[in-house]
Every structure is written in structure tokens, then in C-alpha cells.
């Protein structure tokens, strides 16, 4: 599956690696996305995770790992470029 074509908001995700060690290994649901960040809801709080320097595992089709650089576009541009 090509994650670049998929809507990320609403997906469950785990941060496998992050440049900030306090953000590594957190799990939550994507509630917003910008060009450079994913906003995760984690136990009722929102946490902004930068895409640059991070690796994510999305809970879709048994789990799909992706580097943040691969999805580092505005959501509307990411879908257009994936065509």
C-alpha cells in the first residue's frame, strides 16, 4: 500500500524513532497533519511530532513503517504527487 495516497488523519500510529528521545515510542491517533508535523492524540493530550528525523509505524494492513521524509508534504500535495 502506498501511504502517500492515504489519508493519515484517524490512523493509529507509533513513533519508532524521533530526534527528541521523549517523543520516541509514543502511540496515539493522528488528529491533524501539516507539512512538517503529525499531531497525535495521546491519552487525551495532543502532541506535535516533527516528520523530519522521525520514523512511524501506522496500524494499517498489519502495520506499515515509513520515514517521516517520505510523507513530508502538505496533505493535499502529498496525495497529488503520489499519482
Secondary structure, DSSP 4 states (H G I P E B T S, - for coil): --GGGS--TT-EEEEEE-SSGGGTT-EEEEEEE-SSEEEEEETTEEEEEESTT-EEEE-STT-EEEEGGGG-S-HHHHHHHT-
